[in-house]
């Protein structure tokens, strides 16, 4: 075979392989970076229907937080980062959820920072609002098996993890999930 023909075949093959790799990488980046709205059922997890892992620490406001002090009310645990587009998009919904939760006392929101700096988080909350506990506890992502950001868990008043939402949540989605468990 002619060296030029062999060279062209190799170039074409390399182009197709490179294109395939690029498509796979682009898909993974979109999946992990953007996450979509969580209109579907909660995602499966080994911690569902189990006692919530310990969520204890000092908040970014230097307050003590212990999830066990919130027995008797729902707790929404949101894993986020300021560099995550889906997290930025869902933030107004979390602000709305928190305002309703503070007004009726039925729920507490807590955010867990994932791979982000305290300065970025402080600036983000100053600019976008939100007045709930924020923890920088990297090990919690492992305890909760966080697969992508944003990711939110609902913990029932008895301390049982009832829901896991991968991707963006809305205030209504969280309240609907709470209502679905609270109804007799």
ABEGO torsion letter per residue (X at the ends): XBAAAAAAAAAAAAAAAAAAAAAAAAAAAAAAAAEBBBABBBBBBAABGBBBBBBBEBBAAGBBBBAAAABGBBBBBBBBBAABAAAAAAAAAAAAAAAAAAAAGABBBBBBBBGBBAAAAAAAAAAAEEBBBBBBBAAAAAAAGBABOBBBBBBBAAGBBABBBBEBBBAAAAAAAAAAAABX
